[in-house]
Amino acid sequence: MKQTSGPARKPAEAVIKDIRRATRRQFSSEEKIRIVLEGLRGEDSIAELCRREGIASSMYYGWSKEFLEAGKK
């Protein structure tokens, strides 16, 4: 049996790109500062904070490094 294709479908790579674009979030400077300060407060673990905010811990530590280096200037 031959399958007939319906409407033209996007290639898988295009679909993945669309999903990534839709799920990638931009954080404002104020949001980054708020998250870093919350982490420095130490009330919750960094892992818990990152889970709650929906970011990777490596992203948090990158922001933290930028924040602390900016304070030295």
TASUL-V466005 format. One record per backbone hydrogen bond with DSSP energy under -0.5 kcal/mol. CO is the residue of the C=O (numbers start at 1). NH is the residue of the N-H. If there is no record, write none. Layout:
# TASUL-V466005
co=CO nh=NH
co=CO nh=NH
This chain:
# TASUL-V466005
co=11 nh=14
co=11 nh=15
co=12 nh=16
co=13 nh=17
co=14 nh=18
co=15 nh=19
co=16 nh=20
co=17 nh=21
co=18 nh=22
co=19 nh=23
co=20 nh=24
co=28 nh=32
co=29 nh=33
co=30 nh=34
co=31 nh=35
co=32 nh=36
co=33 nh=37
co=34 nh=38
co=35 nh=39
co=36 nh=40
co=37 nh=41
co=38 nh=42
co=38 nh=43
co=45 nh=49
co=46 nh=50
co=47 nh=51
co=48 nh=52
co=49 nh=53
co=50 nh=54
co=50 nh=55
co=56 nh=59
co=56 nh=60
co=57 nh=61
co=58 nh=62
co=59 nh=63
co=60 nh=64
co=61 nh=65
co=62 nh=66
co=63 nh=67
co=64 nh=68
co=65 nh=69
co=66 nh=70
co=67 nh=71
co=68 nh=72
co=69 nh=72
co=69 nh=73
co=70 nh=73
